[in-house]
Amino acid sequence: MEFSSTWRIAAPAVLSETVDGEAIIVNLDTGAYYSLTGTGAEIWDLLQEGVSLETLLSWIKGHYTGEPQQIAAGVTALIEELLAEQLLAPGAAPAALADSPANPAPGDHPPFIAPVLEKFTDMAELLLLDPIHEVDAEGWPHPVMPDPGV
């Protein structure tokens, strides 16, 4: 993996929302949904901003304690898993972090815990049957209008 790589959420097939420190991610192509908490949710939120791996690692190292090699391994392992699950796609030029929260005081850094991507497939069939993800801005159902030239 290139150190300066950037990614984007694989929209429109992937939807996500972070609520109370948990990122809930849905892949509409497979019907699987995922959960990331703790550092994983923070990493997901930063990836949505389009930051480079270098910026992401710098932010994590500034907010958590731990061996730099272990932090880098945990972050890159998560990114590789997100790519394998088709939740991320290659991105454009890296973005700068916009008004990131201030670094906590040096003694206030919690230990880095490697993120774990939880995958759930129990509702895959229902999610794939539901046409809601195929709806455009016009809504659903939207009848096909006959061609007036026929």
Contacts in CASP RR format, 6 or more apart in sequence:
PFRMAT RR
TARGET T0000
AUTHOR 0000-0000-0000
METHOD contacts of the structure
MODEL  1
MEFSSTWRIAAPAVLSETVDGEAIIVNLDTGAYYSLTGTGAEIWDLLQEG
VSLETLLSWIKGHYTGEPQQIAAGVTALIEELLAEQLLAPGAAPAALADS
PANPAPGDHPPFIAPVLEKFTDMAELLLLDPIHEVDAEGWPHPVMPDPGV
1 53 0 8 1.000
1 76 0 8 1.000
1 79 0 8 1.000
1 80 0 8 1.000
2 53 0 8 1.000
3 52 0 8 1.000
3 53 0 8 1.000
3 54 0 8 1.000
4 52 0 8 1.000
4 53 0 8 1.000
4 54 0 8 1.000
4 94 0 8 1.000
5 52 0 8 1.000
5 53 0 8 1.000
5 90 0 8 1.000
6 50 0 8 1.000
6 51 0 8 1.000
6 52 0 8 1.000
6 53 0 8 1.000
6 90 0 8 1.000
6 91 0 8 1.000
6 92 0 8 1.000
6 93 0 8 1.000
6 94 0 8 1.000
6 95 0 8 1.000
7 47 0 8 1.000
7 50 0 8 1.000
7 79 0 8 1.000
7 82 0 8 1.000
7 83 0 8 1.000
7 88 0 8 1.000
7 89 0 8 1.000
7 90 0 8 1.000
7 91 0 8 1.000
8 47 0 8 1.000
8 48 0 8 1.000
8 50 0 8 1.000
8 88 0 8 1.000
8 89 0 8 1.000
8 90 0 8 1.000
8 91 0 8 1.000
8 92 0 8 1.000
9 16 0 8 1.000
9 47 0 8 1.000
9 48 0 8 1.000
9 87 0 8 1.000
9 88 0 8 1.000
9 89 0 8 1.000
10 27 0 8 1.000
10 86 0 8 1.000
10 87 0 8 1.000
10 88 0 8 1.000
10 89 0 8 1.000
12 28 0 8 1.000
12 133 0 8 1.000
13 27 0 8 1.000
13 28 0 8 1.000
13 29 0 8 1.000
13 86 0 8 1.000
14 25 0 8 1.000
14 26 0 8 1.000
14 27 0 8 1.000
14 28 0 8 1.000
14 86 0 8 1.000
14 87 0 8 1.000
15 25 0 8 1.000
15 26 0 8 1.000
15 28 0 8 1.000
15 133 0 8 1.000
16 23 0 8 1.000
16 24 0 8 1.000
16 25 0 8 1.000
16 26 0 8 1.000
16 44 0 8 1.000
16 48 0 8 1.000
17 23 0 8 1.000
17 24 0 8 1.000
18 24 0 8 1.000
18 41 0 8 1.000
18 44 0 8 1.000
18 45 0 8 1.000
21 37 0 8 1.000
21 38 0 8 1.000
21 41 0 8 1.000
22 35 0 8 1.000
22 36 0 8 1.000
22 37 0 8 1.000
22 38 0 8 1.000
22 41 0 8 1.000
23 34 0 8 1.000
23 35 0 8 1.000
23 36 0 8 1.000
23 37 0 8 1.000
23 40 0 8 1.000
23 41 0 8 1.000
23 44 0 8 1.000
23 45 0 8 1.000
24 33 0 8 1.000
24 34 0 8 1.000
24 35 0 8 1.000
25 33 0 8 1.000
25 34 0 8 1.000
25 35 0 8 1.000
25 36 0 8 1.000
25 44 0 8 1.000
25 87 0 8 1.000
26 32 0 8 1.000
26 33 0 8 1.000
26 34 0 8 1.000
26 127 0 8 1.000
27 33 0 8 1.000
27 34 0 8 1.000
27 85 0 8 1.000
27 86 0 8 1.000
27 87 0 8 1.000
28 127 0 8 1.000
28 133 0 8 1.000
29 86 0 8 1.000
30 86 0 8 1.000
30 124 0 8 1.000
30 128 0 8 1.000
31 121 0 8 1.000
31 123 0 8 1.000
31 124 0 8 1.000
31 127 0 8 1.000
31 128 0 8 1.000
32 85 0 8 1.000
32 119 0 8 1.000
32 120 0 8 1.000
32 121 0 8 1.000
32 124 0 8 1.000
33 119 0 8 1.000
33 120 0 8 1.000
33 123 0 8 1.000
33 127 0 8 1.000
34 85 0 8 1.000
34 87 0 8 1.000
34 117 0 8 1.000
34 118 0 8 1.000
34 119 0 8 1.000
34 120 0 8 1.000
35 117 0 8 1.000
35 118 0 8 1.000
35 120 0 8 1.000
36 43 0 8 1.000
36 44 0 8 1.000
36 78 0 8 1.000
36 115 0 8 1.000
36 116 0 8 1.000
36 117 0 8 1.000
36 118 0 8 1.000
38 113 0 8 1.000
38 115 0 8 1.000
39 60 0 8 1.000
39 64 0 8 1.000
39 112 0 8 1.000
39 113 0 8 1.000
39 114 0 8 1.000
39 115 0 8 1.000
40 78 0 8 1.000
40 115 0 8 1.000
40 116 0 8 1.000
40 117 0 8 1.000
42 60 0 8 1.000
42 63 0 8 1.000
43 56 0 8 1.000
43 60 0 8 1.000
43 75 0 8 1.000
43 78 0 8 1.000
43 79 0 8 1.000
43 115 0 8 1.000
44 82 0 8 1.000
46 55 0 8 1.000
46 56 0 8 1.000
46 59 0 8 1.000
46 97 0 8 1.000
47 56 0 8 1.000
47 79 0 8 1.000
47 82 0 8 1.000
47 88 0 8 1.000
49 95 0 8 1.000
49 97 0 8 1.000
49 98 0 8 1.000
50 91 0 8 1.000
50 94 0 8 1.000
50 95 0 8 1.000
51 59 0 8 1.000
51 94 0 8 1.000
51 95 0 8 1.000
51 96 0 8 1.000
51 97 0 8 1.000
52 94 0 8 1.000
53 75 0 8 1.000
53 76 0 8 1.000
53 79 0 8 1.000
55 94 0 8 1.000
55 96 0 8 1.000
55 97 0 8 1.000
56 75 0 8 1.000
57 71 0 8 1.000
57 72 0 8 1.000
57 75 0 8 1.000
59 97 0 8 1.000
59 100 0 8 1.000
60 71 0 8 1.000
60 75 0 8 1.000
60 112 0 8 1.000
61 68 0 8 1.000
61 71 0 8 1.000
62 103 0 8 1.000
62 109 0 8 1.000
63 103 0 8 1.000
63 104 0 8 1.000
63 109 0 8 1.000
64 71 0 8 1.000
64 109 0 8 1.000
64 110 0 8 1.000
64 111 0 8 1.000
64 112 0 8 1.000
65 109 0 8 1.000
65 110 0 8 1.000
65 111 0 8 1.000
65 112 0 8 1.000
66 111 0 8 1.000
66 112 0 8 1.000
70 112 0 8 1.000
70 114 0 8 1.000
71 112 0 8 1.000
73 114 0 8 1.000
74 114 0 8 1.000
74 115 0 8 1.000
75 115 0 8 1.000
77 114 0 8 1.000
78 114 0 8 1.000
78 115 0 8 1.000
78 117 0 8 1.000
79 88 0 8 1.000
81 117 0 8 1.000
82 88 0 8 1.000
82 117 0 8 1.000
85 117 0 8 1.000
85 119 0 8 1.000
127 133 0 8 1.000
131 140 0 8 1.000
132 140 0 8 1.000
134 140 0 8 1.000
136 142 0 8 1.000
END
